[in-house]
Each structure stands twice: as C-alpha cells, then as structure tokens.
C-alpha cells in the first residue's frame, strides 16, 4: 500500500508551513512558520492493522512533520491513500491528536 508524507496544518492559523523543531528522544514540538504557534502531535490506535506498507518516496527529511506511533513508538508514520495514518513499522492504523498548543 502506497503512502505519502505526514502533513500537518497549524491548529491556530491553518498554515501548512509547519516544521519539526526537536528530536524524537526529546519531544515532538512543531512550529508554524506563519504565526509561530507551537504544538505537539500524538497518535492513538484507531484499530486495525495494515500490511505491505510502502514508505513515501522520497522519505521525509528531519525538519518535516513527524509523530510517534501509539503502539510501537516508531516515527515511520505516514498517510495512506484514504487519508488515514498508518505506522510502517508495525502496521497500526492511527488517529492524530494535536496537544500542547501555544499560540505564537
């Protein structure tokens, strides 16, 4: 199953110009380039497992949005063709939640 990179919109202004500003060992702090809002995405298991997940080509770089899988903590979380999130490491189908919103 083909996937695409995770894309996040700013929860305050809706801009798609969002970048990842930390590292997985620390936190998942993301920053909006337009309004400077910071926020942290997280996932919850939505039920179900997908097999044969193909990571996007090209793979995301280290500043692009990312999130950890609620099941295995991998950051290999991508978007399936139907818009649902999936972990390429364990196959878990996931739901996205935005937390720690601090308007810039």
LUMDO-255361 format. One line per 5 residues: number of its first residue (from 1); their letters; for each residue x, y, z of N, C-alpha, C, O, CB. Coordinates in Angstrom, 2 decimals, m for minus. Glycine has a CB too. Example, Ala and Ser with C-alpha at 12.3 -4.5 7.8 and 13.67 -1.06 7.14 Angstrom:
LUMDO-255361
1) as) 13.19 m5.69 7.80 12.30 m4.50 7.80 13.20 m3.30 7.80 14.24 m3.32 8.46 11.31 m4.47 9.05 | 12.85 m2.25 7.08 13.67 m1.06 7.14 12.90 0.03 7.87 13.41 1.14 8.04 14.08 m0.60 5.72 .
end
This chain:
LUMDO-255361
1) xxxxx) 0.84 m1.17 0.00 0.00 0.00 0.00 0.89 1.24 0.00 1.76 1.39 0.85 m0.96 m0.01 1.21 | 0.65 2.12 m0.96 1.43 3.34 m1.08 1.00 4.35 m0.03 m0.16 4.39 0.38 1.30 3.93 m2.47 | 1.96 5.16 0.40 1.69 6.19 1.39 2.32 7.50 0.94 3.10 7.55 m0.01 2.22 5.77 2.79 | 1.97 8.57 1.66 2.62 9.86 1.44 3.09 10.39 2.80 2.70 9.87 3.85 1.64 10.89 0.73 | 3.91 11.41 2.75 4.44 12.01 3.97 3.32 12.59 4.82 2.28 13.01 4.31 5.48 13.08 3.64 .
6) xxxxx) 3.56 12.61 6.11 2.65 13.26 7.04 2.69 14.77 6.80 3.77 15.35 6.65 3.03 12.92 8.51 | 1.55 15.39 6.75 1.46 16.84 6.61 0.54 17.34 7.72 m0.52 16.77 7.97 0.92 17.25 5.20 | 0.96 18.39 8.38 0.17 18.95 9.47 m0.17 20.40 9.16 0.64 21.13 8.59 0.93 18.85 10.80 | m1.35 20.81 9.55 m1.75 22.21 9.45 m1.69 22.82 10.85 m1.99 22.17 11.84 m3.19 22.35 8.84 | m1.30 24.07 10.91 m1.26 24.78 12.18 m2.66 24.79 12.79 m3.62 25.14 12.11 m0.72 26.24 11.99 .
11) xxxxx) m2.80 24.42 14.07 m4.12 24.43 14.69 m4.68 25.83 14.95 m5.85 25.96 15.30 m4.07 23.67 15.99 | m3.87 26.87 14.80 m4.32 28.24 15.04 m4.66 28.94 13.73 m5.77 29.46 13.57 m3.26 29.03 15.80 | m3.71 28.97 12.78 m3.95 29.73 11.54 m4.21 28.86 10.32 m4.59 29.37 9.27 m2.77 30.62 11.26 | m4.01 27.55 10.43 m4.28 26.64 9.33 m3.17 26.52 8.29 m3.32 25.79 7.32 m5.51 27.06 8.65 | m2.07 27.23 8.49 m0.96 27.17 7.53 m0.38 25.77 7.44 m0.30 25.05 8.44 0.13 28.17 7.93 .
16) xxxxx) 0.04 25.39 6.25 0.70 24.11 6.04 2.21 24.24 6.19 2.94 23.25 6.06 0.36 23.54 4.65 | 2.69 25.45 6.46 4.13 25.68 6.65 4.49 25.39 8.10 4.70 26.30 8.90 4.52 27.13 6.26 | 4.57 24.10 8.40 4.85 23.62 9.75 6.13 22.81 9.68 6.32 22.00 8.77 3.67 22.77 10.32 | 7.02 23.03 10.66 8.23 22.22 10.69 8.46 21.64 12.07 7.96 22.14 13.08 9.44 23.06 10.27 | 9.22 20.55 12.08 9.54 19.82 13.30 10.79 20.43 13.88 11.81 20.54 13.19 9.74 18.29 13.03 .
21) xxxxx) 10.75 20.85 15.14 11.85 21.61 15.70 12.65 20.90 16.79 13.47 21.54 17.45 11.33 22.86 16.25 | 12.44 19.63 16.99 13.14 18.94 18.06 13.66 17.60 17.56 13.98 17.47 16.38 12.22 18.74 19.29 | 13.74 16.63 18.43 14.13 15.28 18.04 13.31 14.29 18.85 12.91 14.59 19.97 15.66 15.06 18.24 | 13.06 13.11 18.30 12.17 12.14 18.97 12.58 11.78 20.40 11.72 11.46 21.21 12.10 10.89 18.17 | 13.87 11.82 20.72 14.29 11.49 22.08 13.81 12.53 23.08 13.75 12.26 24.28 15.81 11.36 22.15 .
26) xxxxx) 13.48 13.72 22.60 13.06 14.81 23.48 11.55 14.97 23.46 10.87 14.63 24.43 13.74 16.13 23.07 | 11.02 15.47 22.35 9.58 15.71 22.23 9.22 15.80 20.75 10.06 15.57 19.88 9.16 17.02 22.99 | 7.98 16.12 20.47 7.52 16.25 19.08 7.02 17.68 18.84 5.96 17.88 18.24 6.40 15.21 18.77 | 7.79 18.66 19.31 7.43 20.05 19.16 7.50 20.48 17.70 8.53 20.33 17.04 8.35 20.93 20.01 | 6.40 21.01 17.20 6.31 21.54 15.84 6.03 23.04 15.92 5.41 23.50 16.88 5.19 20.80 15.02 .
31) xxxxx) 6.48 23.78 14.93 6.31 25.23 14.90 5.72 25.65 13.57 6.11 25.15 12.51 7.67 25.94 15.14 | 4.76 26.57 13.62 4.17 27.14 12.42 5.05 28.30 11.96 5.35 29.20 12.74 2.70 27.61 12.68 | 5.47 28.28 10.71 6.31 29.34 10.16 5.55 30.65 9.99 6.17 31.71 9.93 6.88 28.90 8.83 | 4.22 30.59 9.91 3.43 31.81 9.70 3.14 32.56 11.00 3.42 33.76 11.10 2.13 31.45 9.01 | 2.58 31.87 11.99 2.15 32.56 13.21 2.97 32.19 14.44 2.74 32.71 15.53 0.70 32.26 13.47 .
36) xxxxx) 3.93 31.30 14.27 4.87 30.88 15.33 4.21 30.09 16.46 4.79 29.97 17.54 5.54 32.09 15.90 | 3.03 29.57 16.23 2.39 28.70 17.21 3.20 27.42 17.32 3.72 26.91 16.33 0.92 28.38 16.81 | 3.32 26.91 18.54 3.96 25.61 18.75 2.89 24.62 19.18 1.91 24.98 19.83 5.12 25.71 19.81 | 3.10 23.36 18.82 2.17 22.30 19.20 2.86 20.96 19.07 3.91 20.84 18.44 0.89 22.34 18.32 | 2.25 19.94 19.68 2.79 18.60 19.63 1.71 17.62 19.17 0.67 17.49 19.81 3.36 18.19 21.00 .
41) xxxxx) 1.97 16.93 18.06 1.03 15.90 17.63 1.30 14.59 18.37 2.42 14.32 18.79 1.12 15.69 16.10 | 0.26 13.80 18.52 0.41 12.45 19.06 m0.61 11.56 18.37 m1.54 12.05 17.72 0.22 12.43 20.62 | m0.44 10.27 18.51 m1.38 9.34 17.88 m2.07 8.47 18.92 m1.59 8.30 20.04 m0.66 8.47 16.86 | m3.19 7.93 18.50 m3.92 6.93 19.26 m4.24 5.80 18.29 m4.48 6.04 17.11 m5.22 7.51 19.93 | m4.25 4.59 18.79 m4.61 3.46 17.95 m6.07 3.59 17.53 m6.94 3.83 18.36 m4.36 2.11 18.68 .
46) xxxxx) m6.32 3.43 16.24 m7.68 3.54 15.71 m8.30 2.16 15.50 m9.48 2.05 15.15 m7.68 4.31 14.40 | m7.52 1.14 15.73 m7.99 m0.23 15.48 m7.62 m0.65 14.07 m7.71 0.14 13.13 m9.51 m0.33 15.68 | m7.22 m1.85 13.94 m6.86 m2.39 12.64 m5.36 m2.35 12.40 m4.62 m1.57 13.00 m7.58 m1.64 11.56 | m4.96 m3.22 11.49 m3.56 m3.33 11.10 m3.51 m3.46 9.59 m4.30 m4.20 9.00 m2.85 m4.56 11.79 | m2.60 m2.74 8.98 m2.39 m2.81 7.53 m1.06 m3.52 7.26 m0.12 m3.40 8.04 m2.41 m1.38 6.89 .
51) xxxxx) m1.01 m4.24 6.18 0.22 m4.94 5.79 0.70 m4.37 4.46 m0.07 m3.76 3.72 m0.01 m6.48 5.68 | 1.98 m4.59 4.16 2.53 m4.17 2.88 2.61 m2.66 2.71 2.37 m2.14 1.63 1.71 m4.73 1.78 | 2.94 m1.97 3.79 3.04 m0.51 3.75 4.30 m0.10 3.01 5.40 m0.54 3.36 3.01 0.08 5.18 | 4.15 0.75 2.00 5.29 1.29 1.26 5.55 2.71 1.75 4.68 3.57 1.60 5.03 1.25 m0.28 | 6.73 2.98 2.32 7.04 4.35 2.74 7.03 5.29 1.54 7.26 4.86 0.41 8.41 4.40 3.44 .
56) xxxxx) 6.76 6.57 1.77 6.74 7.52 0.67 8.12 7.67 0.03 9.15 7.42 0.67 6.24 8.88 1.15 | 8.12 8.07 m1.21 9.37 8.29 m1.92 9.32 9.70 m2.51 8.51 9.96 m3.40 9.60 7.20 m3.04 | 10.16 10.60 m2.05 11.26 10.41 m1.09 10.76 10.39 0.35 9.64 10.82 0.64 12.30 11.53 m1.26 | 11.59 9.87 1.23 11.28 9.86 2.65 11.32 11.28 3.21 12.01 12.14 2.65 12.26 8.95 3.42 | 10.59 11.55 4.28 10.63 12.88 4.89 12.03 13.20 5.41 12.77 12.31 5.84 9.60 12.98 6.03 .
61) xxxxx) 12.38 14.49 5.38 13.66 14.86 5.99 13.41 15.20 7.46 12.26 15.19 7.92 14.32 16.07 5.24 | 14.46 15.50 8.20 14.37 15.64 9.65 13.60 16.87 10.12 13.26 16.96 11.30 15.74 15.70 10.23 | 13.29 17.82 9.24 12.53 19.00 9.66 11.05 18.91 9.30 10.27 19.77 9.69 13.12 20.25 9.03 | 10.67 17.88 8.58 9.27 17.72 8.18 8.45 17.14 9.33 9.00 16.45 10.19 9.15 16.83 6.93 | 7.14 17.40 9.34 6.30 16.91 10.42 6.45 15.40 10.66 6.59 14.62 9.72 4.86 17.23 10.13 .
66) xxxxx) 6.41 15.04 11.93 6.51 13.64 12.31 5.75 13.43 13.61 5.42 14.38 14.32 7.99 13.21 12.47 | 5.47 12.18 13.90 4.74 11.82 15.11 5.11 10.37 15.44 5.53 9.62 14.55 3.19 11.99 14.93 | 4.96 9.99 16.68 5.27 8.61 17.09 4.02 7.74 17.03 2.91 8.20 17.31 5.87 8.58 18.50 | 4.22 6.50 16.68 3.14 5.51 16.69 2.74 5.22 18.13 3.60 5.01 18.99 3.58 4.21 15.95 | 1.45 5.20 18.39 0.94 4.91 19.73 1.22 3.48 20.15 1.24 3.18 21.35 m0.55 5.18 19.78 .
71) xxxxx) 1.42 2.59 19.20 1.65 1.17 19.51 3.13 0.85 19.73 3.49 0.23 20.73 1.10 0.30 18.40 | 4.02 1.28 18.79 5.42 0.85 18.85 6.41 2.01 18.99 7.61 1.77 19.10 5.75 0.07 17.62 | 5.93 3.25 18.98 6.73 4.45 19.12 7.63 4.77 17.93 8.46 5.68 18.02 7.57 4.34 20.34 | 7.50 4.07 16.83 8.25 4.38 15.62 7.77 5.72 15.06 6.61 6.08 15.21 8.10 3.26 14.56 | 8.67 6.45 14.42 8.28 7.69 13.75 8.04 7.46 12.26 7.94 8.41 11.49 9.37 8.76 13.94 .
76) xxxxx) 7.94 6.22 11.87 7.64 5.89 10.47 6.12 5.89 10.26 5.54 4.90 9.82 8.25 4.50 10.09 | 5.49 7.02 10.58 4.04 7.18 10.46 3.76 7.99 9.21 4.29 9.09 9.03 3.42 7.89 11.73 | 2.93 7.43 8.34 2.64 8.05 7.04 1.13 8.09 6.81 0.35 7.57 7.61 3.35 7.28 5.90 | 0.73 8.71 5.72 m0.68 8.85 5.37 m1.01 7.89 4.23 m0.35 7.89 3.19 m1.00 10.32 4.97 | m2.05 7.08 4.43 m2.49 6.16 3.38 m3.32 6.92 2.35 m3.69 8.07 2.57 m3.31 5.01 3.98 .
81) xxxxx) m3.60 6.28 1.23 m4.36 6.91 0.15 m5.73 7.39 0.59 m6.26 8.35 0.03 m4.51 5.94 m1.00 | m6.32 6.73 1.60 m7.65 7.13 2.07 m7.60 8.20 3.16 m8.64 8.58 3.71 m8.39 5.91 2.60 | m6.39 8.70 3.48 m6.23 9.77 4.46 m5.97 9.31 5.88 m5.63 10.12 6.74 m7.44 10.59 4.46 | m6.11 8.02 6.15 m5.83 7.52 7.49 m4.32 7.42 7.70 m3.56 7.28 6.74 m6.50 6.14 7.72 | m3.89 7.50 8.97 m2.48 7.34 9.30 m2.17 5.88 9.54 m3.02 5.12 10.02 m2.09 8.19 10.52 .
86) xxxxx) m0.94 5.49 9.21 m0.50 4.12 9.42 0.97 4.12 9.79 1.74 4.95 9.31 m0.75 3.26 8.16 | 1.35 3.19 10.64 2.75 3.02 11.03 3.37 1.98 10.11 2.90 0.84 10.05 2.88 2.61 12.53 | 4.43 2.37 9.41 5.09 1.44 8.51 5.89 0.38 9.26 6.25 m0.64 8.69 6.01 2.19 7.55 | 6.18 0.62 10.53 6.95 m0.34 11.32 6.09 m1.50 11.82 6.48 m2.66 11.71 7.60 0.36 12.50 | 4.90 m1.19 12.38 4.06 m2.25 12.95 2.72 m2.42 12.24 2.01 m3.38 12.51 3.82 m1.97 14.40 .
91) xxxxx) 2.36 m1.50 11.34 1.12 m1.60 10.58 m0.12 m1.05 11.27 m1.22 m1.14 10.73 0.88 m3.00 10.25 | 0.05 m0.49 12.48 m1.11 0.03 13.21 m1.76 1.19 12.47 m1.07 2.07 11.95 m0.70 0.47 14.62 | m3.09 1.18 12.42 m3.84 2.30 11.89 m4.04 3.28 13.05 m4.40 2.88 14.16 m5.24 1.84 11.26 | m3.79 4.56 12.80 m3.71 5.54 13.87 m4.61 6.74 13.63 m5.00 7.04 12.50 m2.29 6.00 14.03 | m4.95 7.43 14.73 m5.66 8.70 14.67 m4.73 9.77 15.23 m3.98 9.51 16.17 m7.01 8.65 15.48 .
96) xxxxx) m4.78 10.95 14.66 m3.93 12.06 15.06 m4.64 12.94 16.07 m5.84 13.21 15.94 m3.50 12.89 13.85 | m3.90 13.40 17.07 m4.40 14.34 18.05 m3.34 15.44 18.20 m2.15 15.14 18.23 m4.70 13.64 19.41 | m3.76 16.69 18.30 m2.86 17.81 18.47 m2.94 18.26 19.94 m4.03 18.51 20.46 m3.22 18.99 17.49 | m1.78 18.35 20.61 m1.73 18.72 22.02 m0.74 19.88 22.22 m0.03 20.28 21.29 m1.33 17.50 22.89 | m0.70 20.39 23.42 0.28 21.40 23.84 0.31 22.61 22.90 1.39 23.09 22.55 1.67 20.78 23.90 .
101) xxxx) m0.84 23.10 22.49 m0.91 24.24 21.57 m0.60 25.52 22.35 m1.24 25.83 23.36 m2.34 24.33 20.88 | 0.40 26.26 21.86 0.77 27.54 22.45 0.85 28.57 21.33 1.81 28.57 20.55 2.13 27.45 23.23 | m0.15 29.44 21.24 m0.19 30.43 20.18 1.03 31.33 20.24 1.48 31.75 21.31 m1.47 31.27 20.26 | 1.57 31.61 19.03 2.78 32.42 18.92 2.43 33.83 18.97 3.32 34.69 18.89 3.54 32.13 17.66 .
end
